[in-house]
Amino acid sequence: MEEQSIEYRYDTQLLLEGEDLDEDAIADYITEHFEGDCLLVVGDEDLIKLHFHTNYPWKILEYMRSMGEIFDIVVEDMDRQARGLHG
């Protein structure tokens, strides 16, 4: 059985609550400053939902926290999932 390699290990999701948020500016900044894929940034000036695959979820959390309050944070290890493990 061939083992599949996952380039970006952590599926990172969260909600960001703040003021004057700009989903396009956030998406652009993440694209320019963080390695990853499957980026999704949607919302409005008060609430943004983020989904991103990366090897450094703590950097994304730190960046998003700099703009407001983050909550409903989920970081899943897709490598563990691919190997049939939980967590």
ABEGO torsion letter per residue (X at the ends): XBBBBBABABBBBBBBBBBGBBAAAAAAAAAAABBEBGBBBBEBAABBBBBBBBABAAAAAAAAAAAEBBBGBBBBBAAAAAAGBBX
